[in-house]
Amino acid sequence: MENKNYNPLDQLSDIRQLMERSSRFISLSGLSGVFAGIYAIIGAGAAYWYLRINIATRVRYDYIIENGGIKIDFLTFFILDAGSVLLLALLTGIYLTTKSAKKNNQSIWDKTAQKLLINMAIPLITGGVFCLAMLNHHLFGLIAPAMLLFYGLALVNASKYTHGDVRQLGICEIVLGLLSSFFIGYGLLFWTIGFGVLHIIYGIVMYYKYEK
């Protein structure tokens, strides 16, 4: 007997959802973005505190920058600080995304996830090497803008394999990086907004849009 409630539009919608699930990695966790933003703000706060202590007790920051004589303990602190933020964000993101993937019955390491990672890794690795080159040439003021720019490019490049919201976040990071390049003395502030505030906003939007 023919089903009178049959709606061809519903079938098309189901087909579209299946195609989207097969071509996009939809298990990115919004909460991981929130946590990454919180870690970034804490890390930026620690960096600001350390910077203020050094300015007040040892040497002027502008003198250090102008003379390329940044002390090894000063540099080591920022490397450890940024590394800790990155490690915590990665571990939290892997855990929450894996949990979300199981909930969506999606593999955490299928071809789509691999394409997402590769397309994101290329700009990130390029940016990381470029930042090391600037560090080597004592161009400290341009490191924060470069990090924001390359991170934004990585998000835009990878967005075609996941939610479109990632592309919007990437564009915001790029704009913020360009603005930061014109205000060198405020690199830490722009870095905090880009990796902290924007991540939290993005994570909340993602959570209520796709996970709530």
C-alpha positions as CSV (number, residue, x, y, z in Angstrom):
1,M,0.0,0.0,0.0
2,E,1.4,3.4,-1.0
3,N,2.4,5.6,1.9
4,K,0.3,8.8,1.7
5,N,2.7,10.6,4.1
6,Y,5.7,10.0,1.8
7,N,7.5,13.3,1.0
8,P,10.2,13.4,-1.7
9,L,11.7,16.4,0.0
10,D,12.3,14.4,3.1
11,Q,14.2,11.8,1.1
12,L,16.3,14.4,-0.6
13,S,17.1,15.9,2.8
14,D,18.2,12.5,4.1
15,I,20.4,11.9,1.0
16,R,21.9,15.4,1.5
17,Q,22.7,14.6,5.1
18,L,24.4,11.3,4.2
19,M,26.5,13.0,1.6
20,E,27.5,15.7,4.0
21,R,28.5,13.1,6.6
22,S,30.6,11.3,4.1
23,S,32.4,14.4,2.8
24,R,32.8,16.4,6.0
25,F,34.2,15.7,9.5
26,I,31.2,16.8,11.6
27,S,32.4,15.6,15.0
28,L,34.5,18.6,16.0
29,S,33.7,19.5,19.6
30,G,32.6,23.0,20.4
31,L,33.7,22.5,24.0
32,S,37.2,21.9,22.9
33,G,37.2,25.4,21.4
34,V,36.0,26.8,24.7
35,F,38.7,25.0,26.6
36,A,41.4,26.0,24.1
37,G,40.3,29.7,24.5
38,I,40.5,29.4,28.3
39,Y,43.9,27.9,28.1
40,A,45.1,30.6,25.8
41,I,43.8,33.4,28.1
42,I,45.5,31.8,31.1
43,G,48.8,31.4,29.1
44,A,48.6,35.0,27.9
45,G,47.9,36.1,31.5
46,A,51.0,34.2,32.7
47,A,53.1,35.8,29.9
48,Y,51.9,39.3,30.8
49,W,52.7,38.7,34.4
50,Y,56.2,37.5,33.6
51,L,56.7,40.4,31.3
52,R,55.6,42.9,33.9
53,I,57.9,41.3,36.5
54,N,60.9,41.6,34.1
55,I,60.1,45.2,33.2
56,A,59.7,46.2,36.8
57,T,62.8,44.4,38.3
58,R,65.4,43.8,35.6
59,V,65.3,45.4,32.2
60,R,63.1,47.4,29.9
61,Y,61.3,45.3,27.3
62,D,61.8,47.9,24.5
63,Y,65.5,47.8,25.1
64,I,65.5,44.0,24.8
65,I,63.6,44.1,21.6
66,E,65.6,46.9,20.0
67,N,69.0,45.4,20.8
68,G,68.1,41.8,20.0
69,G,69.4,40.8,23.4
70,I,66.5,38.8,24.7
71,K,67.7,36.7,27.6
72,I,67.5,32.9,27.3
73,D,65.4,32.5,30.5
74,F,63.0,35.1,29.2
75,L,62.6,33.3,25.9
76,T,62.4,29.9,27.5
77,F,59.5,31.0,29.6
78,F,57.4,32.0,26.6
79,I,58.3,28.8,24.7
80,L,57.2,26.7,27.6
81,D,54.1,28.8,28.2
82,A,53.0,28.6,24.5
83,G,53.9,24.9,24.4
84,S,51.8,24.2,27.5
85,V,48.8,26.0,26.0
86,L,49.2,24.1,22.7
87,L,49.6,20.7,24.5
88,L,46.6,21.2,26.7
89,A,44.4,22.4,23.8
90,L,45.4,19.4,21.7
91,L,44.8,16.8,24.4
92,T,41.5,18.3,25.3
93,G,40.5,18.6,21.6
94,I,41.4,15.0,20.9
95,Y,39.5,13.7,23.9
96,L,36.3,15.7,23.3
97,T,36.3,15.2,19.5
98,T,36.8,11.4,20.0
99,K,33.9,11.4,22.4
100,S,31.8,13.4,19.9
101,A,32.7,11.1,17.0
102,K,31.6,8.0,18.9
103,K,28.3,9.7,19.6
104,N,27.9,10.5,15.9
105,N,29.0,6.9,14.9
106,Q,31.8,8.5,12.9
107,S,35.4,7.3,12.7
108,I,37.9,9.6,14.3
109,W,40.5,8.7,11.6
110,D,38.6,8.3,8.3
111,K,39.7,9.8,5.0
112,T,37.8,13.0,5.6
113,A,39.5,13.5,9.0
114,Q,42.9,12.8,7.3
115,K,42.2,15.4,4.6
116,L,41.1,17.9,7.3
117,L,44.3,17.3,9.2
118,I,46.6,17.5,6.1
119,N,45.0,20.7,4.8
120,M,45.3,22.3,8.2
121,A,48.8,21.1,8.9
122,I,50.4,22.6,5.8
123,P,49.8,26.3,6.6
124,L,50.4,25.6,10.3
125,I,53.8,24.0,9.7
126,T,54.7,26.7,7.2
127,G,53.8,29.4,9.7
128,G,55.7,27.7,12.5
129,V,58.9,27.6,10.5
130,F,58.3,31.2,9.4
131,C,57.9,32.2,13.0
132,L,61.2,30.5,13.9
133,A,62.9,32.4,11.1
134,M,61.6,35.7,12.5
135,L,62.7,34.6,16.0
136,N,66.1,33.9,14.6
137,H,66.2,37.4,13.0
138,H,64.9,39.0,16.2
139,L,61.7,40.2,14.6
140,F,59.8,39.5,17.8
141,G,57.0,42.0,17.2
142,L,55.8,40.2,14.1
143,I,55.5,36.8,15.6
144,A,52.0,37.3,17.1
145,P,50.6,38.7,13.8
146,A,52.2,35.8,11.8
147,M,50.8,33.2,14.2
148,L,47.3,34.6,13.8
149,L,47.6,34.9,10.0
150,F,48.9,31.4,9.4
151,Y,46.4,29.9,11.9
152,G,43.5,31.7,10.1
153,L,44.8,30.5,6.7
154,A,44.9,26.9,8.1
155,L,41.3,27.1,9.3
156,V,40.1,28.5,6.0
157,N,42.0,25.8,4.1
158,A,40.6,23.0,6.2
159,S,37.1,24.3,6.5
160,K,35.9,22.6,3.3
161,Y,36.2,19.3,5.2
162,T,34.2,20.3,8.2
163,H,31.6,22.8,9.4
164,G,31.4,26.1,7.6
165,D,31.7,27.9,11.0
166,V,35.4,27.0,10.9
167,R,35.9,29.2,7.8
168,Q,34.3,32.1,9.5
169,L,36.6,31.7,12.5
170,G,39.6,31.5,10.1
171,I,38.6,34.8,8.4
172,C,38.3,36.5,11.8
173,E,41.8,35.3,12.7
174,I,43.2,36.6,9.4
175,V,41.7,40.0,9.9
176,L,42.9,40.1,13.5
177,G,46.4,39.1,12.3
178,L,46.5,41.9,9.7
179,L,45.4,44.5,12.2
180,S,48.0,43.2,14.7
181,S,50.7,43.7,12.1
182,F,50.0,47.5,12.3
183,F,50.1,47.6,16.1
184,I,53.3,45.8,16.9
185,G,53.3,46.8,20.6
186,Y,50.0,45.1,21.2
187,G,50.8,41.7,19.9
188,L,50.0,39.9,23.2
189,L,46.6,41.6,23.3
190,F,45.7,40.6,19.8
191,W,47.0,37.0,20.4
192,T,44.7,36.8,23.5
193,I,41.7,38.0,21.5
194,G,42.5,35.6,18.6
195,F,43.4,32.4,20.4
196,G,41.4,33.1,23.5
197,V,38.2,35.2,23.1
198,L,37.4,34.1,19.5
199,H,37.9,30.4,20.4
200,I,35.5,30.7,23.3
201,I,32.9,32.5,21.2
202,Y,33.3,29.9,18.4
203,G,33.2,27.0,20.8
204,I,29.9,28.2,22.4
205,V,28.3,28.8,19.0
206,M,29.4,25.3,17.8
207,Y,28.1,23.7,21.0
208,Y,24.7,25.2,20.9
209,K,24.4,24.8,17.1
210,Y,25.5,21.2,16.7
211,E,25.8,19.5,20.1
212,K,23.1,20.9,22.4
